[in-house]
Amino acid sequence: MKKRVSIRRSRTMRSYLLQEILVLLFSVALAHSQLRQASVQEKVIASYPIPSEDSQKPIQLSRLGGVLMQETRDGEVRFTLTNASNTSIRSDIVVALQNAEPRAWFSPDGSKLNYRFQEGARLRLDVIDVRTGQRITLKDQKMDIVSASVSALDGRIVFQAREDRSLPKVYLAQADGSGGKFVTEGMGETWSPNGEWIAIKRPRDLRDFKPHPKTGQPWAANAKWIYEIYSALGKPVLKLQEFEMPTNFLWSPSSDRALIVCGDFKLISLRARRGLVAIESMSRIRADTSALSAIDFPSWSPDGKAITYVRQIMDPTGHFTKKEEVWIRDVENNTKMKIYEVSHPSVVMDLVWNQNGTILVQKDKDDGTQTRSVSVVELSSNGKSIRIQR
């Protein structure tokens, strides 16, 4: 009798497990069906014909919808700021001599511009507020100022400086640029959006820095890198694991997650408590499993639940093909969706997930004739923000 009861229970359990598996498979199939059915529209919101190399052209997009333009003419470089939704309104940011090797780029949140140029024997850097035009100057007689990041909480500035043939160093300054305090040797400094943490990367072993064969500057091509999290006071609070040649460190909008790009994605969930921060979880997200590819232009969605990126297709020999794909991936349930393709003669030059939920793509089309052009394309779902359907 006991044996029959045991057999019945076993059959009931197998039936239950089979039913659960079928439900799970149906849910997965439904999710994939929803992903395939998601509708994404392309809208060209700005197009710039480029008759010559010195013509004005966009060079970067921001999460606030800003478009940074550059024009080189008669020995001068002019940077102009406009908006993707209204390109008729333009304002000159700065004009510099071409031999000063000027560079300009947006901060991760799009609210600031870093403008770096040669002044005398040193590199100087200005941090420009996009909304107000207020400018903070960082310069030093003994060091080159390479890059900077501004706290959204109180305006304090963390910046990277470099002396001749020495290791790069990170400093923390007041909101007006004064009082730079040494933090650590490293680079890639970036504030979290809430202004509580600073992420800095450095080689596992500082001896991995070798003189660059051409410039002589410290260079660590094949080093293993470590990310460290510092408090807003510049004190170390957390050391992350080693990473093979990471290219990007992106804080989530809520500052409780970080995405590290190093071939695939490393997603790190952080837990803050009493002035300290700890790793809650760390997972690997494969960018692609079906073909060789490289990842570029990763960007968080405004709600911090998904990322978008450009996947550059490679052939079996490791050479890039003439095809690029735009993907979005839900980091919470690890689903993904291809939403856009770009093929020769066009290439993706920049991509950001706009604050309004749409995705901006900058394409450069050059077919070898006089018809080269740069366009800014807005990707949306029925005119609204793009989301992975759950």
N, C-alpha and C positions, 0 to 999 in steps of 0.2 A: 504493500500500500504506500509506504514511504517512498519507494522507488518511483511509483507512478506520479505521486505528487511532485517529486523532484523533476521528473521529465516534463510534466506540465509547466512547472515554473520556468524550466530552461527554455521550453518552446515559447512561453509568454515573453520571456526576456529577449529572445532572439527576434520575435515579432516586434517588440517595442523598439529595439535598437535599429531594425530595418526601417521602421516607420520614421524614426528620428533622422536616419541617413537620407531617406527620400525627401524629407522636409528640408534638410540642409542643402541637398543638391538642387531642389526646386528654387530655394532662396538665392543660391549662387547664380543659377541660370537666369532668374528674374533680374538680379542685380546687373549682370552682364548685358541682358536685353535692354535695361534702362539706360545703361551707359551708351550702347550703340545707337539708341534712339534719340539721345540728347541732341538738340539742334543748335548749331553754332553758326552765326552769320558773320560775314566779313564786310566791313565798311571802311573805305578809304576816306580818311578825314583830312588828310593833307598830302600833297604831292609836290616835290621840288625838282624841277628839271635842272640838270647840272651840265651846262655846256662845256665847262672846263674845270680843271682840278682846283682852281682858286675860287670857285663859286661858293656862295653861302650854302651850307648844308647842315642838317641835324646830325649831332654826334652822340646824343644820349637822351633817354626819356626818364621821367621821374614818376613816382607813385602818385603824385598830386596832379598828374597830367601835364607837367611842364616839359618843354622841348628845348634843349640846349643846342644853339646853332653856332657854327664856326665859319669864319671867312678869312682867307689869307690873301692879301693883296698889297702890292707895293711895299713889301718888307714889314707889313704889320699884320697882326692876328687880332680879329675882332670876335668877341663872344657876345651872343645875343640870346635873350631868353624870351620864349613865346609859350603859348598854351595850345595843346593839341585840339581843344574844342573851339579855339578862336585864334587862328594864326595871323589875323590882321593886326593884332596888338603885339608889338614887339618892343623890348627895351634893351639897350646896350648895357652889358654888365661891365665890360672892360675892354680896352684896346691896348695891346702891348707890341713891342718890337719882336719880330720873328726870331731874331738871334738870341732873345731871352728865353727861348724854348718854353713858352707858356703852356700850361695844361689846366683844364677845368673839368670838374665832375661833381655830380649830385651826391649828397649824403643818402644813406639807405632809405630814409623816410621822405626825401625830396624837399625838405624844408630849408636846407642849406646847400651852398655851393662851395667847394674847395677850389681855390685858384692859386696855382703855384707857378713861380717864374724865377728866373735868374736875376739877382740884384747884386752887382759887383761879383765877388767870388763865391757867393753863397746862394742857396735856394731859399726863397722867402715864400710863405704861404698866407693867404688871406681867407678867412672864413666869412662868407657873405650870406646874410639872411635873405632868402628869396622873396619873402613878403614885404619886408621893410627896407631892404637895401643896406641895412647896418653891416659894417665891416669890422672884423677883428683881425689885426695883423700879428702874425707869429714870425719872429726873425731873431737870429743870433749871430754874433760876429764869428763864433768858432764852429758853428754847426749848420748843416743843411736841414731845413724843416721839410719833411717828406710828405706827411699826411696828417690828418686830424679828424676827430670825431667829437661832437658836441652833445652834452647831456640835455635831454628834453626836460629834465626836472629843474635844474638851476643854471644851465648854460655853461657849466664848467667844461673845459676842453682837455681831452687827452690827445697827445700828439706824439708822432715818431720823429726823432731827430738823429742825425748821423754825422759824426766827425770823419775826417779824412781817414779812410782805410780802417775804421774801427767798427765794432759791432753796433747795429742799430739799437737805440735806446728809446724807451717810452717814458714820457713825462706827463704829469697832471697839473694843469694851470687853472687859474681863476677864470671867471666868465669874460673878463676883459683881456685875457691873454697873459696876465702877469703872474709871477710867483711859480714858475714851472718847477715841480718837485719830481725827482727821479723816482720811477716806479720799478722798472725792471729792464733787462735787455730783451728785445723782441720786436715784433711788428704786427701788422694786421689789427691794430687796436680798434675796438668798436664798443660804444655804449649800448646797453640794453634799452629798449624803448621807454621803460619806466624810470630810467636814470639811476638804478640801484647797483648795477653790475657793469664791469668792464671785461671784455674778452680780449686776450692777447695770445699770440702764438709765438713759439720759439723752437729751435731745433732741440731735440732731446739732449744733445751734447753740443755745447757752444763751440767746441773744437771742430764741429762739422762745417763751420763757416770757413771758406777758403777764398783767397783773392780771385775775382773774376778774371778769366784769361785776357779780356779786352780792356775792362775798365779799372781793374785792380781793386774794386770795391768788394767788401765781404759778400759772399755768395754761398748758398747752401742748396745745391741742385738736387742731390739725392738723399737728403737728410730725412730722418723720421721726425715728425713734428709733434709737439705737445701744446694743447690749449690749456690756459689757466684762466680762472675767473677771479677777478679782484673786486673788492668792495668799492663803494663810491669814494672812500678815503684812500684808495690805492693799496689796500692790504690784501694779500693772497688769501682766498677762502676755499678754493677747489682746484684740483688738478685733474684734467681729463686724460684719457689714455692716449697712446701714440697713434698717429695717423700717417699714412703714406701720402705725401705730397698733397695736402688739402688745398683746394683752390678757393673755397668760399666758406665763411661762417656767417649764418643768418639767424638773428634772433627772431622769434615769433612775435607778432604784434603785442601779445600779452606778456612777453618776457619769461614765460615759464617753460619754453621749449627752445631748442637750438638745432639747426640743421647744418651739418657739416658735409660738404661735397668733396669726396676723394674717390673718384671713379663711380662708386655708388653713393647712396645717401646714408649718413648716420644720423638718426633722430634721437635726441637726448631730451628727456623730460626732467625738469629740475624742480626741487622743492625748497622754498626759502622759509627760514624760521629763525627769529632772534638774531638777525644780522649775519646768518650763515646760509649757505646754500649746499644742497646735497643732490646727488643723482638719484632720481626716483626710478628711472628705467632708461635703457639704451637699446636701440634696435637698429638693424640694418634693413634698408629699403633698396631693393634692387631696381635700378633705373630701367633695365631692360634685360630680358632673358632669351630673346630670340635671335639677336644679331649683335655684331660688334657695334659699339656706338660710343660717343663722347657727349658729355652733358655741359650745357652752357646756359647762362642767364637764368638761374633759379630765382624764384620770387614767391613769397608767401601770399596767400589770399588774405583779404582784410580781416576775416574772422579767425584766421589762424588754424583752419581745419584742413587746408589743402595747399599744395604747391604747384606752380607751373614751371616748365623748363623747356629748353630746346634740345632735342636729341639729334645729334649729327651722325648720320649713317656712315659706317665704314664697311669696306669690302673685306673678304677673308684675309687679304694681305695686310690689312691695317691701314689702308689709304682711304681718305675721305671720298665719299661719292658726291654727286651733285644734288643731294636731297637732304632736307632738314624737316623735322617734325616737331610740332608743339604739342606737349602733353600736359595734362593736369592729373594730380594724384591725391587722393584722399588719404591723409596720414593717420586717420583714426581707424579705418577699416581696410586700408591698404588696397583700395581699388584704384584703377587708373583709366584714362580715356585719352585717345588721340583726337585732337580737335582741329588741327590745321596742318597743312603741308606747304613747304616752299621748295621750289625746284629751280635749277639753272635756267636763265641767267640771274635770278634773284637770290640773294643771301640774307639771312637774318643778322642785323647789326646790333639790335638791342630788343629786350622784351621785359615788361613789368606788368604786375597785376595792379591795376589802378585802384584807388581808394573807393571808387564807385562800384567796383565789382567786375568791370569789364577788363579786358586784357589788351594792352597796347603793344604792337609789334612794329619795329622799324626795319624796313626792307630796302636793300640797295640793289638796284637792277643795272647791270652793266653787261651788254651783249657785244662789246667791242666796237660799237658804232658811236654816233653822236647822240644816242637816245638814252644815255645814262640818266637815272632818276632815283631819288630817295622818297619813299612814301611812308606815312604812318597809318597803320591799319588798326581799327578797333574791332576786337572779337567780342561778340555778345550772344546771349541766348534770347532771341525774340526782343532784342533791344534792352535786355536786363542783364544783371550780373550772372556770371557763369558759375554753376555749381554742379558737382557730381550728384546725380539723383540717388538717393538712398532708398 
